[in-house]
């Protein structure tokens, strides 16, 4: 039998077997190294793809969309559903959300263009509504205070638009939609088209009756009364709050956080809510 190529003919059979085993181990080690390298390349490709997906999501939800105003029907429907899940089924009367016989009352003074009010609406408020308002322990009155809106006429138009929906006991739907779809501050996004668009999203709102109610002098008078209360209380920014037992004296309340409901819960519990 001819010697195997690459082997020394003077080697013994045992030595040739050991040499063959050594060559095989070296080949297997090399193949294993190549396989590991291939897996690393594949893993790197997967990680890269995941990073790309994350960047796309971040851009789509933040940098690619600087304003909260929904642009598509799907986005609008999602916002309406979110608001409905929060306040749907809770009694409303004018600017009041909650059981009229609730033992505790909280007055919430806000500017619909105020970004901190939006922070409260998306943060602590849903938990307060779920735990206390829906349970009939608390009712919340929405009042107006001009801070973030720089044009008095615009402030009047937007706040009255929300109160006009209250003539059909849907003010809180309008208020919540406004905060959820709040545009970029100082961008001039509050136009008649924007206000009409919000009204069209409120489930069950009669647009003809809403439009007529916007001219009701009673709503303008409500803004004047709110302004007087703001001055008397010395409120300096929105959101601001008064809280107390229903039918009794309401005290100024300062929250420690607008994202977490802890300080609100403590105040409500002390009042028997």
ABEGO torsion letter per residue (X at the ends): XBBBBGBBAABBAAAAAAAAAAAAAAAAAAAAAAAAAAAAAAAAAAAAAAAAAAAAAAAAABAABABABBABAAAAAAAAAAAAAAABGBBBBEABBEBAABABBBBBBBBAABAAAAAAAABAAAAAAAAAAAAGABBBBBBBBBAABABAAAAAAAAAAAAAAAAAGAAAAAAAAAAAABBBBGAGABBAAAAAAAAAABBGBBAAAAAAAAABAAAAAAAAAAAAAAAAAGBABOBBBBBEBBGBBBBBBBBABAABAAAAAAAAAAAGX
